[in-house]
Amino acid sequence: MKSIIMIKSQQKSSQALKYVSLITLTLQNAAVGLSMRYALTRSGDMFLPSTAVVMSEVVKLLTSLVLCYIEEGSFPKFCNSLKVIIIKQPIDTLKVSVPSLLYIIQNNVLYVSASNLDAATYQVTYQLKILTTAFFAVIILRRSLRNTQWGALVLLVIGVVLVQLAQSVDTVLPSGIEQNHIVGFSAALSACFLSGFAGIYFEKILKDSDISLWMRNVQLGLLSLPFGLITCFLRDGEILQKRGFFFGYDLFVYYLVVLQAGGGLIVAMVVKYADNILKGFATSLAIIISCVASIYLFDFNLTLKFSLGAVLVICSIFMYGHQPKTTFIDKHSPTDRV
């Protein structure tokens, strides 16, 4: 009797975690695009996006270290794992340098995209990462896609093209930045390719070893920090010397940093407690929230062409996610590190 009660209790707890993680992912997906757009378009002192990327990596590293400690169960075991896996296996650690560098470039490019595309267009366009992830999964991991998945990818491309055609006017933002639609789309497309390749490469590394996801994230963080700092000085060296690393930072920028850092952890929780269809539902709902919020926050003009494109993208997400577990599933828990 007690065992039955315990099983029912575990099922209820798992069900609750499923919907909590689903709601959290939906809000996080919508909030990232909207928050980045607001942070980059508001008037006042502008923070340096390259420093925000570095700070996000710091938060990810600290979080991964804490999760590794919890996973090991004790401080001596935690220290020993870091020593054995990271210090005594330098070649294995260096394997992670490729996705580390690509993720840094990707996150910097995403800021360029967000400053040149409105939040709704950015949110829809960035779903092209499904296409690039599928492409690299077929090329690198030799996976095969079902006919419905190929159809979903075609719908995705058509939807994004319609969305791009609906938004073609360049404007000057309150922050003084001149918005360039072509630059924004090119940046988003570049970020999708970087995300797809880095994600599949990282997944291959994970599957070729018995090292835990969180320990791999520690390796990513340790290698991403120097890459991020180098990017800062190459891109904004003069401004950093004159104004400092934290110029333009306020509570909202710190909130944005934490929000971005927590994205990967939330997706991991969704994949663990929910399923791929529910994850697609969260992404689709986030697109709708971004569109509605953009109308009120940024005077976004919702056209018929944009609406049709967004609907096609949402349909493609559901089509792509509706598949047996034995075939390719676009798992973003280890691969999508936004």
C-alpha positions in Angstrom: 0.0 0.0 0.0 2.8 2.4 0.9 4.6 1.6 -2.3 1.5 2.4 -4.3 1.1 5.7 -2.5 4.8 6.5 -3.1 4.5 5.7 -6.8 1.4 8.0 -7.1 3.2 10.7 -5.2 6.2 10.5 -7.5 4.0 10.6 -10.6 2.2 13.7 -9.3 5.6 15.3 -8.5 6.9 14.5 -12.0 3.8 15.8 -13.6 4.1 19.1 -11.6 7.8 19.4 -12.5 6.8 18.9 -16.2 4.4 21.8 -16.3 6.6 24.0 -14.1 9.5 23.5 -16.4 7.3 24.0 -19.4 5.9 27.3 -18.1 9.4 28.4 -17.1 10.9 27.6 -20.6 8.0 29.5 -22.3 8.6 32.6 -20.2 12.4 32.4 -20.5 12.2 32.0 -24.3 9.9 35.0 -24.7 11.7 37.1 -22.0 15.2 36.7 -23.6 14.2 38.2 -26.9 12.1 41.0 -25.4 14.7 41.8 -22.8 17.6 41.9 -25.2 15.6 44.2 -27.5 14.7 46.5 -24.7 18.2 46.6 -23.3 19.6 47.5 -26.7 17.0 50.0 -27.8 16.4 52.1 -24.6 18.0 55.5 -24.2 20.9 56.2 -21.8 24.3 54.7 -21.4 24.7 51.6 -23.5 26.4 48.6 -21.9 28.9 46.6 -24.0 27.2 43.3 -25.2 30.6 41.6 -25.3 31.0 42.1 -21.5 27.4 40.8 -21.0 28.4 37.6 -22.8 31.4 37.2 -20.5 29.3 37.7 -17.4 26.8 35.2 -18.6 29.6 32.6 -19.0 30.7 33.4 -15.4 27.1 32.7 -14.1 27.0 29.5 -16.2 30.4 28.3 -14.9 29.5 29.0 -11.2 26.1 27.2 -11.7 27.7 24.2 -13.3 30.3 24.0 -10.5 27.5 24.0 -7.9 25.6 21.3 -9.8 28.8 19.2 -10.1 29.3 19.5 -6.4 25.7 18.3 -5.7 26.2 15.5 -8.2 29.4 14.3 -6.5 27.9 14.6 -3.0 30.9 15.8 -1.1 33.7 18.4 -1.4 36.6 15.9 -1.6 34.9 13.9 -4.3 34.1 17.2 -6.2 37.7 18.4 -6.0 39.0 15.0 -7.1 36.7 14.9 -10.1 37.9 18.4 -11.2 41.5 17.2 -10.9 41.0 13.9 -12.7 38.8 15.1 -15.5 40.0 18.6 -16.2 43.6 18.9 -15.0 44.9 15.3 -15.7 43.1 15.1 -19.1 44.1 18.3 -20.8 43.7 16.9 -24.3 40.1 15.9 -23.5 39.4 19.3 -22.0 40.8 21.0 -25.1 38.3 19.1 -27.3 35.7 21.4 -25.8 37.5 24.5 -27.0 35.8 24.4 -30.4 32.2 24.7 -29.1 33.5 27.1 -26.4 34.8 29.5 -29.0 31.7 29.1 -31.3 29.3 29.7 -28.4 31.1 33.0 -27.5 30.9 34.2 -31.1 27.3 33.1 -31.4 26.2 35.0 -28.3 28.0 38.1 -29.5 26.3 37.8 -32.9 22.9 37.4 -31.3 23.2 40.8 -29.7 23.9 42.2 -33.2 20.8 40.5 -34.5 18.6 41.7 -31.5 19.7 45.3 -32.1 18.7 45.2 -35.8 15.6 43.0 -35.6 12.4 43.6 -33.6 11.8 41.0 -30.8 9.1 39.1 -32.7 11.1 38.8 -36.0 14.2 37.9 -34.0 12.3 35.1 -32.2 10.9 33.6 -35.3 14.1 33.9 -37.4 16.2 32.2 -34.7 14.1 29.1 -35.1 16.2 28.4 -38.2 18.6 26.8 -35.7 16.3 23.7 -36.0 17.3 23.5 -39.7 21.0 24.0 -39.1 21.0 21.5 -36.2 19.3 18.9 -38.4 21.8 19.6 -41.2 24.8 19.1 -39.0 23.2 16.0 -37.3 22.8 14.4 -40.7 26.4 15.3 -41.8 28.3 14.7 -38.6 26.3 12.1 -36.7 24.9 10.3 -39.8 21.4 10.6 -38.6 18.4 10.2 -40.9 15.3 12.4 -40.9 11.7 11.2 -41.5 9.7 12.6 -44.4 7.6 14.7 -42.0 10.8 16.2 -40.6 12.0 17.2 -44.1 8.5 18.7 -44.7 8.8 20.6 -41.4 12.1 22.1 -42.4 10.7 23.3 -45.8 7.8 24.9 -43.9 10.3 26.5 -41.5 12.2 28.1 -44.3 9.1 29.4 -46.0 7.8 30.8 -42.8 11.0 32.6 -42.0 11.2 34.0 -45.5 7.7 35.4 -45.2 8.6 37.0 -41.8 11.7 38.6 -43.3 9.7 40.0 -46.3 7.2 41.5 -43.9 10.0 43.5 -42.1 12.1 45.5 -44.4 12.2 49.1 -43.1 15.4 50.3 -41.5 15.0 52.7 -38.5 17.0 54.7 -36.0 16.5 53.4 -32.4 16.1 55.6 -29.2 19.6 54.5 -28.2 21.0 56.0 -31.4 21.8 52.7 -33.1 20.7 52.6 -36.7 18.7 49.4 -37.3 19.7 47.5 -40.4 17.4 44.7 -41.3 19.9 42.9 -43.6 22.6 43.0 -40.9 20.1 41.7 -38.4 19.0 38.7 -40.5 22.6 37.9 -41.5 23.6 37.9 -37.8 20.7 35.7 -36.9 21.5 33.3 -39.7 25.2 33.2 -38.7 24.1 32.5 -35.1 21.9 29.6 -36.2 24.8 28.0 -38.1 27.2 28.4 -35.1 24.5 27.0 -32.8 23.9 24.0 -35.0 27.5 23.1 -35.5 28.6 23.7 -31.9 25.6 21.9 -30.5 26.1 18.7 -32.6 29.9 18.8 -32.0 29.2 19.1 -28.2 26.7 16.3 -28.4 29.2 14.0 -30.1 31.8 14.8 -27.4 29.2 14.0 -24.7 28.3 10.6 -26.3 31.9 9.6 -26.9 32.8 9.8 -23.2 31.2 9.0 -19.8 31.8 12.5 -18.4 28.7 14.1 -17.0 26.8 17.0 -18.7 27.6 19.4 -15.9 31.3 18.5 -15.8 31.4 19.2 -19.6 29.7 22.5 -18.9 32.4 23.3 -16.4 35.0 22.6 -19.1 33.0 24.8 -21.5 32.9 27.6 -19.0 36.6 27.5 -18.2 37.5 27.7 -21.9 34.8 30.2 -22.8 35.9 32.8 -20.3 39.4 33.5 -21.9 37.7 33.4 -25.4 35.1 35.9 -24.2 37.7 38.2 -22.6 39.8 38.2 -25.8 36.6 39.0 -27.8 35.9 41.9 -25.4 39.3 43.5 -26.0 39.4 42.9 -29.7 36.0 44.4 -30.2 35.7 47.0 -27.5 39.3 47.5 -26.2 39.3 51.3 -26.4 35.9 51.7 -24.8 36.9 49.3 -22.0 40.0 51.3 -21.2 38.1 54.6 -21.1 34.9 53.5 -19.4 35.6 50.2 -17.7 34.1 46.7 -18.0 30.8 47.4 -16.3 30.0 50.7 -18.0 26.2 51.0 -18.6 25.4 48.2 -16.3 22.3 48.5 -14.1 19.9 46.0 -12.5 18.2 45.3 -15.8 21.5 44.3 -17.5 22.3 42.0 -14.6 18.9 40.5 -14.9 19.5 39.9 -18.6 22.8 38.2 -17.9 21.2 35.8 -15.4 18.3 35.2 -17.7 20.6 34.2 -20.6 22.7 32.1 -18.4 19.7 30.2 -17.0 18.3 29.3 -20.4 20.4 26.1 -21.0 19.6 24.8 -17.5 15.9 25.4 -18.0 15.9 23.5 -21.3 17.7 20.6 -19.7 15.0 20.5 -17.1 12.3 20.5 -19.7 13.9 17.6 -21.7 14.3 15.6 -18.5 10.8 16.0 -17.2 8.7 16.8 -20.3 9.0 15.6 -23.9 10.0 17.1 -27.3 6.4 18.0 -28.3 5.9 20.0 -25.1 9.2 21.7 -25.7 8.0 22.7 -29.2 4.8 23.9 -27.6 6.8 26.1 -25.2 8.8 27.6 -28.1 5.7 28.2 -30.2 3.9 29.9 -27.2 7.0 32.0 -26.7 6.8 33.3 -30.3 3.1 34.3 -29.8 4.0 36.0 -26.5 6.8 37.9 -28.2 4.6 39.1 -31.0 1.8 40.3 -28.7 4.3 41.9 -26.3 6.1 43.6 -29.1 2.9 45.3 -30.3 2.5 47.0 -26.9 6.1 47.5 -25.9 7.8 48.4 -29.2 4.9 49.5 -31.5 5.3 46.4 -33.6 3.1 46.3 -36.7 1.6 42.8 -37.1 1.0 42.3 -40.8 -0.8 39.4 -42.5 2.5 38.3 -44.2 4.3 38.2 -40.8 1.3 36.3 -39.2 1.3 33.7 -41.9 5.0 33.2 -41.6 4.9 32.8 -37.9 2.1 30.3 -38.1 4.1 28.2 -40.6 7.1 28.3 -38.3 5.0 27.2 -35.3 3.5 24.4 -37.4 7.0 23.3 -38.5 8.1 23.1 -34.9 5.3 20.7 -34.0 5.8 18.6 -37.1 9.5 18.3 -36.5 9.0 17.4 -32.8 6.3 14.7 -33.5 8.4 11.6 -34.0 9.3 8.3 -32.4 12.1 8.3 -29.8 14.3 6.1 -32.1 14.7 8.8 -34.7 16.5 12.1 -34.6 15.2 14.5 -31.9 16.6 18.0 -31.7 17.7 17.9 -28.1 18.8 21.3 -26.9 19.6 20.3 -23.4 23.3 19.6 -24.1 23.5 21.3 -27.5 21.8 24.6 -27.2 23.8 26.9 -25.0 22.3 30.3 -25.4 
